[in-house]
Amino acid sequence: MVFEEAWETKASDLSRESRIMAKIIEGERIGKTAPLKVGCTAAVFDETRKKLLLTRRSDNGQWCLPGGGMEPGESAAEACEREVWEETGLHVTADQLIAIYTSPHRIVAYGEKNKFQFVSLLFAVSVDGGQLGLSDETTEVGYFSEEEIARLDMMPNQIERIPDIFAEQSAAFIR
């Protein structure tokens, strides 16, 4: 598959940014201090559609939805699909936009120099194949119910997304 081959090199040549601990910084209009970056996350359900796939980050040990930054030359759906494959080994198709998240009061910092205000797109995806596994960005993967997720140490910017996913609203949320 051309998609796999194209990203195999990219996945093995991850930037320093992905190996430095991600940290959420909040403050009044702090987004003015950082460039914008488009990010994509995926809602991957199990067969029962009652449990959601989460990954535990290798940089900070916190749980999050599979996802990451959009690369030049790809669509938002392609970025979402690539990130899920890189982090979990699953091949997915982005089916529907669940929500758009952006806050001028929050940035994500990867060390001292790499700070971004994210515009994050959350997609519902369907699994087309692959094998669930780990990557150098993840230490654990698992499917969790909404109640189980509430007890996990989640990335703060991911917590607000969970109710939106389980709401199963047809129109996208704008947050």
NORTA-V742130 format. One record per residue. N is the residue number from 1. SS is DSSP state (H for helix, E for strand, L for the rest). PSI is psi in whole degrees, 0 to 359 (999 if undefined). Layout:
# NORTA-V742130
n-><N;N>
ss-><SS;SS>
psi-><PSI;PSI>
This chain:
# NORTA-V742130
n-><1;2;3;4;5;6;7;8;9;10;11;12;13;14;15;16;17;18;19;20;21;22;23;24;25;26;27;28;29;30;31;32;33;34;35;36;37;38;39;40;41;42;43;44;45;46;47;48;49;50;51;52;53;54;55;56;57;58;59;60;61;62;63;64;65;66;67;68;69;70;71;72;73;74;75;76;77;78;79;80;81;82;83;84;85;86;87;88;89;90;91;92;93;94;95;96;97;98;99;100;101;102;103;104;105;106;107;108;109;110;111;112;113;114;115;116;117;118;119;120;121;122;123;124;125;126;127;128;129;130;131;132;133;134;135;136;137;138;139;140;141;142;143;144;145;146;147;148;149;150;151;152;153;154;155;156;157;158;159;160;161;162;163;164;165;166;167;168;169;170;171;172;173;174;175>
ss-><L;H;H;H;H;H;H;H;H;H;H;H;L;L;L;H;H;H;H;L;L;E;E;E;E;E;L;L;L;H;H;H;H;L;E;E;E;E;E;E;E;E;E;L;E;L;L;L;L;L;L;E;E;E;E;E;E;L;L;L;L;L;E;E;L;L;E;E;E;L;L;L;L;L;L;H;H;H;H;H;H;H;H;H;H;H;H;H;L;E;E;E;E;E;E;E;E;E;E;E;E;E;L;L;L;E;E;E;E;E;L;L;L;E;E;E;E;E;E;E;E;E;E;E;E;E;E;E;E;E;L;L;L;L;L;L;L;E;E;E;E;E;E;E;L;H;H;H;H;L;L;L;L;E;L;H;H;H;H;H;H;H;H;H;H;H;H;L;L;L;L;L;E;E;L>
psi-><128;319;312;314;319;324;349;315;316;316;323;345;49;145;160;329;320;347;356;142;127;135;134;131;128;148;160;114;33;340;337;343;0;150;158;147;138;129;155;137;161;139;106;112;157;182;331;347;25;344;143;139;128;156;147;123;140;340;323;359;4;156;150;170;150;138;180;194;147;138;151;139;5;156;169;319;317;320;316;312;318;314;320;316;314;320;334;343;2;140;124;164;129;119;323;142;121;317;161;129;131;138;127;354;12;135;161;128;133;88;197;328;329;98;138;146;117;143;108;131;130;122;142;133;158;144;127;345;198;180;126;129;189;165;183;353;349;144;341;153;151;160;133;145;167;322;319;321;323;338;359;156;94;152;132;324;354;336;317;342;333;310;325;321;312;346;334;45;143;325;147;141;147;113;999>
